[in-house]
Amino acid sequence: MKQGPPSKTPAIRRCGAISRRAFLGASAIAGASVLYGAGPAADGGESALGESAPGDAIDAHAHVWSADTLRYPLIPGMDKRNMELPHFTPEEVGAHARPCGVNRIVLIQMSYYGSDNRYMLEALEKYRGTMVGMARIDGDPHPRQAMLRLARQGVRGLRIVGLNRAGKGWLDGPEMAEIWKTAAEENMVLGALVDPGCLEGLAAMCRKFPATPLVIDHFARVGYDGTIRAAELEQLCRLSAQEKVCVKLSAFYALGRRERPYLDLAPMIRRVVGAFGAQRLLWASDSPFQVVPPHSYAASIALVRNGLDFLTAADRAWLLRKTAQRLFFS
């Protein structure tokens, strides 16, 4: 959950505000097991995950980027010295995922690069079968052509960002309409990073384009400022009336009390499960921000795997694998 303004609540750490020292601590926790492609993937690509612990989970949301800002330049206004982390590579996310029984990952284009998707696309080529991607094409005047080109490179959808843009027409215009139309026709997923204030606009777009698959990231950031408001949660749950809408159970480090084992989020998760059903929900880590101490990758997946007593074994299978497989790997 990198994008977005600092929290206005001083006691709550800004999402994604991670020091280099903290990152090095996280890397130490991962140990020397950072993998650089161990063995072939099912369709001939390498595997960044190597031999996983027992399990077949899918992480539906992780970011990667390179320390090489000459080869992969940052967007204007972003200075290398101000990057919260020096790098987080596909191999590094694999080192966290592998011991937790995660064997496939959906990469989400990092905001540092804007719509320059090259680093992510190179990872998808190297680790095809293990990783797929969600790209960005902000401002592209020919979105259909861009989407078709990206689809041939392992991209399964687009990320659209509406933070702090509620009521400002961010979903208007012919280019956005073409994105939604093409996503429906080509079975590509739109992933929305939004605040609760954007949900009404998204609902209107879903009614206009009912065949477009849409995934709401991070509970629409309900609880981002530390308070889970019932009205905002109910606004999110009303989107369950749109059949193609799914929700990511993700970024636990950034919501509510922001304390492991994140059990304060259980009532919100239970309400979302009740509204959408497990078949329209999917777990994701939002690494690397989830892996910085005192948080961890293992704590995030453990909440869904064995921390919520209202989930059935079938629910957990959908949340940890089957929904993401249907959306991104089928």
C-alpha positions as CSV (number, residue, x, y, z in Angstrom):
1,M,0.0,0.0,0.0
2,K,2.7,2.4,-1.0
3,Q,0.5,5.1,-2.6
4,G,-1.3,7.7,-0.5
5,P,-0.8,10.6,1.8
6,P,0.7,10.4,5.3
7,S,-1.8,9.5,8.0
8,K,-3.0,12.6,9.9
9,T,-2.9,10.6,13.1
10,P,0.6,11.1,14.6
11,A,0.6,7.9,16.6
12,I,0.1,5.8,13.5
13,R,3.1,5.1,11.2
14,R,2.6,6.1,7.6
15,C,1.9,3.2,5.3
16,G,5.1,2.2,3.5
17,A,7.4,4.5,5.5
18,I,10.2,2.0,6.1
19,S,13.7,2.9,6.9
20,R,16.7,1.3,5.3
21,R,17.7,0.0,8.7
22,A,14.3,-1.7,9.1
23,F,14.6,-3.2,5.6
24,L,18.0,-4.6,6.4
25,G,16.4,-6.1,9.6
26,A,13.7,-7.7,7.5
27,S,16.3,-9.1,5.1
28,A,18.2,-10.6,8.1
29,I,15.0,-12.3,9.2
30,A,14.7,-13.8,5.7
31,G,18.3,-15.0,6.2
32,A,20.7,-16.1,3.5
33,S,18.0,-18.0,1.7
34,V,17.3,-15.2,-0.9
35,L,16.7,-17.2,-4.0
36,Y,17.8,-16.4,-7.5
37,G,15.7,-18.9,-9.5
38,A,16.0,-22.5,-8.3
39,G,14.8,-24.9,-10.9
40,P,12.3,-24.7,-13.8
41,A,8.7,-23.6,-13.4
42,A,5.9,-25.7,-14.9
43,D,6.0,-23.9,-18.3
44,G,9.7,-23.5,-18.7
45,G,10.4,-20.3,-16.8
46,E,12.6,-20.2,-13.6
47,S,11.0,-20.2,-10.2
48,A,11.9,-17.4,-7.8
49,L,10.4,-19.4,-5.0
50,G,12.4,-22.6,-5.2
51,E,11.1,-25.6,-3.2
52,S,8.3,-24.2,-1.1
53,A,7.2,-25.4,2.3
54,P,4.0,-27.6,2.2
55,G,1.2,-25.6,0.7
56,D,0.0,-24.1,-2.6
57,A,-1.0,-20.6,-1.6
58,I,-1.0,-17.6,-4.0
59,D,0.1,-14.1,-2.9
60,A,-2.2,-11.8,-4.8
61,H,-0.3,-8.6,-4.2
62,A,3.5,-7.9,-3.9
63,H,5.6,-5.1,-5.3
64,V,9.2,-5.3,-6.7
65,W,11.7,-2.8,-7.8
66,S,15.4,-2.5,-8.5
67,A,18.3,-0.5,-6.9
68,D,19.5,0.3,-10.4
69,T,17.8,3.7,-11.1
70,L,19.8,4.3,-14.2
71,R,18.4,1.3,-16.0
72,Y,15.0,1.7,-14.4
73,P,14.5,5.4,-13.8
74,L,12.1,6.7,-11.2
75,I,9.2,9.0,-12.0
76,P,9.8,12.7,-12.0
77,G,9.7,14.0,-8.4
78,M,10.9,10.7,-6.9
79,D,14.5,10.8,-5.7
80,K,16.5,7.7,-5.0
81,R,17.5,9.1,-1.7
82,N,13.9,9.3,-0.6
83,M,13.0,5.7,-1.5
84,E,11.9,3.9,1.6
85,L,13.7,0.8,0.6
86,P,16.7,0.5,-1.7
87,H,15.3,-2.5,-3.5
88,F,12.9,-5.4,-3.3
89,T,13.4,-7.9,-6.0
90,P,11.4,-10.9,-7.1
91,E,13.9,-13.1,-5.5
92,E,13.6,-11.3,-2.2
93,V,9.8,-11.6,-2.1
94,G,10.3,-15.3,-3.0
95,A,12.5,-15.7,0.1
96,H,9.7,-14.6,2.3
97,A,7.0,-16.5,0.5
98,R,8.6,-19.9,0.1
99,P,8.8,-20.9,3.8
100,C,5.1,-20.0,4.1
101,G,4.0,-22.4,1.4
102,V,3.3,-19.7,-1.2
103,N,4.2,-20.9,-4.7
104,R,2.8,-18.2,-7.0
105,I,2.7,-14.4,-6.8
106,V,0.9,-11.6,-8.5
107,L,3.2,-8.6,-8.9
108,I,1.7,-5.2,-8.7
109,Q,3.4,-2.4,-10.6
110,M,5.4,-0.2,-8.2
111,S,4.4,3.5,-8.0
112,Y,8.1,4.5,-8.2
113,Y,8.0,3.6,-11.9
114,G,4.6,5.0,-12.9
115,S,3.6,3.4,-16.1
116,D,7.1,2.2,-17.0
117,N,6.4,-1.5,-16.4
118,R,9.7,-2.8,-17.7
119,Y,11.1,-4.1,-14.4
120,M,8.0,-6.0,-13.6
121,L,7.7,-7.4,-17.2
122,E,11.3,-8.7,-17.1
123,A,10.4,-10.5,-13.8
124,L,7.3,-12.0,-15.5
125,E,9.4,-13.3,-18.4
126,K,12.0,-14.8,-16.1
127,Y,9.5,-16.4,-13.8
128,R,6.6,-17.2,-16.1
129,G,4.2,-19.7,-14.6
130,T,5.3,-18.6,-11.1
131,M,4.5,-14.9,-11.4
132,V,1.9,-12.8,-13.3
133,G,1.5,-9.0,-13.2
134,M,-0.8,-6.1,-12.8
135,A,0.5,-3.1,-14.9
136,R,-0.3,0.6,-15.1
137,I,-1.0,2.6,-18.2
138,D,-1.9,6.0,-16.7
139,G,-2.6,8.5,-19.4
140,D,-2.1,6.2,-22.4
141,P,-4.2,7.6,-25.2
142,H,-4.6,4.1,-26.7
143,P,-5.4,1.9,-23.7
144,R,-6.8,-1.1,-25.7
145,Q,-3.6,-1.5,-27.7
146,A,-1.5,-1.2,-24.6
147,M,-3.6,-3.7,-22.7
148,L,-3.4,-6.3,-25.5
149,R,0.4,-5.8,-25.7
150,L,0.8,-6.2,-22.0
151,A,-1.4,-9.3,-21.9
152,R,1.1,-11.0,-24.3
153,Q,3.8,-10.3,-21.7
154,G,2.2,-12.0,-18.8
155,V,0.1,-9.2,-17.5
156,R,-3.4,-10.2,-16.3
157,G,-4.8,-6.8,-15.6
158,L,-4.3,-3.1,-14.8
159,R,-4.1,-1.2,-11.6
160,I,-6.2,2.0,-11.3
161,V,-5.5,4.4,-8.5
162,G,-8.2,6.8,-7.1
163,L,-6.7,7.8,-3.8
164,N,-8.0,11.3,-2.7
165,R,-9.8,11.6,-6.0
166,A,-13.4,10.8,-4.9
167,G,-15.8,13.1,-6.8
168,K,-13.0,14.4,-9.1
169,G,-13.9,12.6,-12.2
170,W,-11.0,10.1,-12.2
171,L,-13.3,7.4,-13.6
172,D,-14.6,9.7,-16.4
173,G,-13.5,10.0,-20.0
174,P,-13.2,7.8,-23.0
175,E,-9.9,6.3,-22.1
176,M,-11.2,4.9,-18.8
177,A,-14.3,3.6,-20.5
178,E,-12.1,1.8,-23.0
179,I,-10.1,0.3,-20.2
180,W,-13.2,-1.1,-18.5
181,K,-14.6,-2.3,-21.8
182,T,-11.4,-4.0,-22.9
183,A,-11.0,-5.7,-19.5
184,A,-14.4,-7.3,-19.9
185,E,-13.7,-8.4,-23.5
186,E,-10.2,-9.8,-22.7
187,N,-11.0,-11.1,-19.2
188,M,-8.4,-8.8,-17.7
189,V,-8.7,-7.8,-14.0
190,L,-8.8,-4.2,-12.9
191,G,-7.3,-3.7,-9.5
192,A,-8.5,-0.6,-7.6
193,L,-6.4,1.2,-5.0
194,V,-9.0,3.5,-3.5
195,D,-10.3,5.1,-0.4
196,P,-13.9,4.4,0.8
197,G,-14.9,7.7,-0.8
198,C,-14.3,6.2,-4.2
199,L,-16.6,3.2,-3.8
200,E,-19.7,4.9,-5.0
201,G,-18.0,5.9,-8.2
202,L,-16.7,2.3,-8.7
203,A,-20.2,0.9,-8.1
204,A,-21.5,3.2,-10.9
205,M,-18.8,1.9,-13.3
206,C,-19.6,-1.7,-12.3
207,R,-23.2,-1.1,-13.2
208,K,-22.1,0.4,-16.6
209,F,-19.6,-2.4,-17.3
210,P,-21.0,-5.4,-15.4
211,A,-18.8,-8.0,-17.1
212,T,-15.5,-6.3,-16.0
213,P,-13.6,-8.2,-13.3
214,L,-12.7,-5.7,-10.5
215,V,-10.6,-6.4,-7.4
216,I,-10.7,-3.9,-4.5
217,D,-7.2,-3.6,-2.9
218,H,-6.7,-3.7,0.9
219,F,-10.4,-3.5,2.0
220,A,-10.6,-0.1,0.2
221,R,-8.3,1.0,3.0
222,V,-11.1,0.9,5.6
223,G,-9.3,1.3,8.9
224,Y,-6.3,3.0,7.3
225,D,-6.3,5.8,9.9
226,G,-6.7,3.3,12.8
227,T,-10.5,3.3,13.0
228,I,-12.7,0.8,11.3
229,R,-15.9,2.7,10.6
230,A,-19.1,0.7,10.3
231,A,-20.4,3.1,7.6
232,E,-17.3,2.7,5.4
233,L,-17.3,-1.1,5.8
234,E,-21.0,-1.3,4.8
235,Q,-20.2,0.8,1.8
236,L,-17.6,-1.7,0.8
237,C,-19.9,-4.6,1.4
238,R,-22.6,-3.0,-0.8
239,L,-20.4,-3.6,-3.7
240,S,-21.0,-7.3,-3.3
241,A,-24.2,-6.7,-5.3
242,Q,-21.9,-6.4,-8.3
243,E,-21.1,-10.0,-9.3
244,K,-17.6,-9.4,-10.8
245,V,-16.3,-7.5,-7.7
246,C,-13.8,-9.2,-5.4
247,V,-11.8,-7.9,-2.4
248,K,-8.3,-8.4,-1.3
249,L,-7.7,-9.3,2.3
250,S,-4.4,-7.6,2.5
251,A,-2.1,-5.0,4.1
252,F,-2.8,-6.1,7.6
253,Y,0.2,-4.1,8.8
254,A,-1.5,-0.9,7.7
255,L,-5.1,-1.2,9.1
256,G,-6.7,-0.9,12.5
257,R,-4.4,-1.3,15.4
258,R,-1.5,-2.4,13.1
259,E,-0.5,-5.0,15.7
260,R,0.2,-8.7,15.2
261,P,-1.6,-11.1,15.1
262,Y,-4.1,-8.6,13.6
263,L,-7.1,-10.1,15.4
264,D,-8.7,-6.7,15.7
265,L,-9.4,-7.1,12.0
266,A,-11.4,-10.3,12.5
267,P,-14.8,-8.6,12.7
268,M,-14.2,-6.7,9.5
269,I,-13.0,-9.8,7.7
270,R,-16.0,-11.7,9.0
271,R,-18.4,-9.1,7.7
272,V,-16.7,-9.0,4.2
273,V,-16.8,-12.8,4.1
274,G,-20.5,-12.7,4.9
275,A,-21.2,-10.2,2.2
276,F,-19.0,-11.5,-0.7
277,G,-18.5,-15.1,0.1
278,A,-15.0,-16.7,0.2
279,Q,-15.1,-17.3,-3.5
280,R,-14.8,-13.6,-4.2
281,L,-12.1,-12.9,-1.6
282,L,-8.3,-13.4,-1.9
283,W,-5.4,-13.1,0.5
284,A,-2.4,-11.0,-0.3
285,S,0.6,-9.8,1.6
286,D,1.4,-6.3,0.1
287,S,5.1,-7.1,0.5
288,P,7.6,-5.7,1.1
289,F,5.7,-3.4,3.5
290,Q,4.2,-6.4,5.3
291,V,7.6,-7.9,6.0
292,V,9.2,-5.1,8.0
293,P,9.5,-5.8,11.8
294,P,7.5,-6.0,13.9
295,H,5.3,-7.3,11.1
296,S,6.1,-10.4,9.0
297,Y,5.0,-12.3,6.0
298,A,4.3,-15.3,8.2
299,A,2.0,-13.3,10.5
300,S,0.0,-12.1,7.5
301,I,-0.8,-15.5,6.0
302,A,-1.2,-17.1,9.5
303,L,-4.2,-14.8,10.2
304,V,-6.1,-16.4,7.3
305,R,-4.6,-19.9,7.4
306,N,-5.4,-20.6,11.1
307,G,-6.3,-17.4,13.0
308,L,-10.0,-16.9,12.2
309,D,-12.3,-19.5,13.7
310,F,-15.3,-18.6,11.6
311,L,-13.6,-19.7,8.4
312,T,-14.1,-23.2,7.1
313,A,-11.5,-25.3,5.4
314,A,-13.2,-24.6,2.1
315,D,-13.2,-20.8,2.9
316,R,-9.4,-20.9,3.5
317,A,-8.8,-22.7,0.2
318,W,-10.6,-20.0,-1.7
319,L,-8.9,-17.2,0.2
320,L,-5.4,-18.5,-0.1
321,R,-5.5,-20.1,-3.5
322,K,-8.6,-20.7,-5.5
323,T,-9.9,-17.2,-6.0
324,A,-6.5,-15.9,-7.1
325,Q,-6.0,-18.9,-9.3
326,R,-9.3,-18.3,-11.1
327,L,-8.6,-14.6,-11.6
328,F,-4.9,-14.6,-12.4
329,F,-3.6,-18.1,-13.3
330,S,-6.4,-19.7,-15.4
